[in-house]
Amino acid sequence: MKLTRTAIPDVLVLQPRVFKDSRGHFFESYNRKAFAKATGLEVEFVQDNQSLSARGVLRGLHYQIAQPQGKLVRVGAGTIFDVAVDLRRQSPTFGRWVGVELSSINFLQMWVPAGFAHGFLVTSDSAEVIYKTTDYYAPAHERCLRWDDPTLSIEWPRLDIAPVVSGKDASGATLDQAELM
């Protein structure tokens, strides 16, 4: 497994070894020992989530103020632009974001640590997003940052359609209004 640090050093991009031949491909999408060796992190995943979204769907930016979740995100089919925003007040990268293209072709995965908001934009016709979490979903603690907060200035890929967001995501807080951990 190859590891690349992003502009926010705690957000990691992982590239598993992929074995391809005329029949298709095989790779380990997760191996606890390999993850720990590559990242130096000992994490316990407690929940797997999966979503299917159409082109232009933008999900996020989600986080939990209690029971914060670390997430290991990958794409089973399609392509997304995956974003993590640092919400750790004491962090030197507080309020900064990083984005990475994840796809079923590049096999990249993104480690989003606890204390970050997370979201993605589907840039292919559809995308199946699969992610592991280090804590359980806690609806009472879930919060949302606005995906288009001018303070964050996230450079989302331009599509030929406007982003499709849920009502909850459309009414997310700006960073200066957000309830943080």
C-alpha positions as CSV (number, residue, x, y, z in Angstrom):
1,M,0.0,0.0,0.0
2,K,1.3,3.4,-1.0
3,L,0.6,6.4,1.2
4,T,0.6,10.1,0.2
5,R,0.1,13.0,2.6
6,T,-2.1,15.8,1.5
7,A,-1.7,19.5,2.1
8,I,-3.3,18.8,5.5
9,P,-0.8,16.1,6.8
10,D,-3.4,14.2,8.8
11,V,-5.6,13.6,5.7
12,L,-4.0,10.7,3.8
13,V,-4.4,9.2,0.4
14,L,-3.9,5.4,0.2
15,Q,-3.3,3.4,-2.9
16,P,-3.6,-0.4,-2.6
17,R,-1.8,-2.8,-4.7
18,V,-4.1,-3.9,-7.6
19,F,-3.5,-7.1,-9.5
20,K,-4.9,-6.9,-13.0
21,D,-5.2,-9.5,-15.8
22,S,-7.5,-10.4,-18.6
23,R,-10.2,-11.5,-16.2
24,G,-10.3,-8.1,-14.4
25,H,-8.7,-7.1,-11.1
26,F,-8.3,-7.9,-7.4
27,F,-7.2,-5.8,-4.5
28,E,-7.5,-5.8,-0.7
29,S,-9.7,-2.8,0.0
30,Y,-8.8,-2.9,3.7
31,N,-6.3,-4.9,5.7
32,R,-5.9,-3.7,9.3
33,K,-2.1,-4.6,9.5
34,A,-1.3,-3.0,6.2
35,F,-3.3,0.2,7.1
36,A,-1.5,0.4,10.4
37,K,1.9,-0.1,8.8
38,A,1.4,2.5,6.1
39,T,-0.3,5.1,8.3
40,G,1.1,4.5,11.8
41,L,-2.5,4.6,13.0
42,E,-4.3,1.9,15.1
43,V,-7.9,2.5,14.4
44,E,-11.0,0.3,14.9
45,F,-13.7,0.6,12.3
46,V,-17.2,-0.1,13.7
47,Q,-19.5,0.7,10.7
48,D,-19.5,0.4,6.9
49,N,-21.6,2.8,4.8
50,Q,-22.5,2.8,1.2
51,S,-24.2,5.3,-1.0
52,L,-25.2,5.4,-4.7
53,S,-25.6,8.9,-6.2
54,A,-26.2,10.4,-9.7
55,R,-24.0,12.9,-11.5
56,G,-24.0,16.2,-9.8
57,V,-25.1,15.0,-6.4
58,L,-23.1,16.8,-3.7
59,R,-23.3,15.2,-0.2
60,G,-21.9,17.1,2.8
61,L,-20.1,18.6,4.4
62,H,-21.0,16.3,7.4
63,Y,-19.5,15.9,10.8
64,Q,-20.5,14.9,14.3
65,I,-19.9,17.2,17.3
66,A,-19.9,14.2,19.7
67,Q,-18.8,10.7,18.6
68,P,-16.6,12.2,15.8
69,Q,-15.9,9.7,13.1
70,G,-12.7,8.9,11.2
71,K,-13.6,7.7,7.7
72,L,-11.8,5.6,5.2
73,V,-13.5,6.5,1.9
74,R,-13.3,4.7,-1.5
75,V,-15.4,4.4,-4.6
76,G,-16.7,1.1,-5.9
77,A,-18.0,2.5,-9.2
78,G,-17.7,5.9,-10.8
79,T,-15.8,9.0,-9.8
80,I,-16.1,11.6,-7.0
81,F,-14.3,14.7,-5.8
82,D,-13.8,13.9,-2.1
83,V,-13.3,16.8,0.4
84,A,-12.2,17.0,4.0
85,V,-12.4,20.2,6.1
86,D,-10.3,20.6,9.3
87,L,-12.6,21.6,12.2
88,R,-10.1,21.0,15.0
89,R,-9.9,24.5,16.5
90,Q,-6.4,24.0,17.9
91,S,-5.1,22.7,14.6
92,P,-2.7,24.8,12.5
93,T,-4.9,23.8,9.5
94,F,-8.2,24.7,11.1
95,G,-10.7,25.9,8.4
96,R,-8.6,24.5,5.5
97,W,-9.8,21.9,3.1
98,V,-8.3,19.3,0.9
99,G,-9.9,17.5,-2.1
100,V,-8.9,14.4,-4.0
101,E,-10.5,12.6,-7.0
102,L,-11.4,9.0,-6.0
103,S,-12.6,6.6,-8.6
104,S,-13.1,2.9,-9.4
105,I,-10.3,3.3,-11.9
106,N,-7.6,4.9,-9.7
107,F,-8.5,2.8,-6.6
108,L,-7.4,5.6,-4.3
109,Q,-8.8,5.8,-0.8
110,M,-8.9,8.9,1.5
111,W,-8.4,8.7,5.3
112,V,-10.5,11.5,6.8
113,P,-9.6,11.7,10.6
114,A,-12.1,12.5,13.3
115,G,-12.5,16.2,13.7
116,F,-13.1,16.9,10.0
117,A,-16.2,17.6,8.0
118,H,-16.5,15.4,4.9
119,G,-18.4,15.6,1.6
120,F,-18.2,14.7,-2.0
121,L,-19.4,15.6,-5.5
122,V,-20.2,12.9,-8.1
123,T,-18.5,13.8,-11.3
124,S,-19.3,10.6,-13.3
125,D,-22.8,9.5,-14.5
126,S,-23.2,7.9,-11.0
127,A,-21.0,6.8,-8.2
128,E,-21.1,4.2,-5.5
129,V,-19.2,5.4,-2.4
130,I,-18.2,3.0,0.3
131,Y,-16.6,4.1,3.6
132,K,-15.7,2.7,7.0
133,T,-16.2,4.8,10.2
134,T,-14.5,4.7,13.6
135,D,-17.6,5.6,15.5
136,Y,-21.3,5.0,15.0
137,Y,-23.7,7.3,13.3
138,A,-25.3,9.6,15.9
139,P,-28.1,11.6,14.4
140,A,-28.4,13.8,17.5
141,H,-24.8,14.9,17.1
142,E,-24.7,15.3,13.3
143,R,-24.0,18.7,11.9
144,C,-23.5,20.1,8.4
145,L,-21.3,22.9,7.0
146,R,-22.4,24.6,3.8
147,W,-20.7,23.1,0.8
148,D,-20.5,26.6,-0.8
149,D,-19.3,28.6,2.3
150,P,-17.3,31.5,0.8
151,T,-15.0,31.4,3.9
152,L,-13.9,27.8,2.9
153,S,-13.7,28.6,-0.8
154,I,-13.8,24.9,-1.8
155,E,-12.8,24.6,-5.5
156,W,-15.5,22.0,-6.5
157,P,-15.1,20.7,-10.0
158,R,-17.3,22.5,-12.5
159,L,-20.0,20.4,-14.1
160,D,-22.6,21.2,-16.8
161,I,-25.3,21.0,-14.1
162,A,-25.8,22.7,-10.7
163,P,-25.0,20.6,-7.7
164,V,-27.9,18.6,-6.4
165,V,-28.0,18.8,-2.6
166,S,-30.4,17.7,0.1
167,G,-32.5,20.2,2.1
168,K,-30.3,19.5,5.1
169,D,-27.1,20.1,3.2
170,A,-28.5,23.3,1.6
171,S,-29.2,24.8,5.0
172,G,-25.8,23.8,6.6
173,A,-24.0,26.4,8.7
174,T,-21.1,28.5,7.6
175,L,-17.8,27.9,9.3
176,D,-18.2,31.0,11.5
177,Q,-21.7,29.9,12.6
178,A,-20.9,26.2,13.0
179,E,-21.1,24.3,16.2
180,L,-17.7,22.7,16.6
181,M,-16.2,20.1,18.9
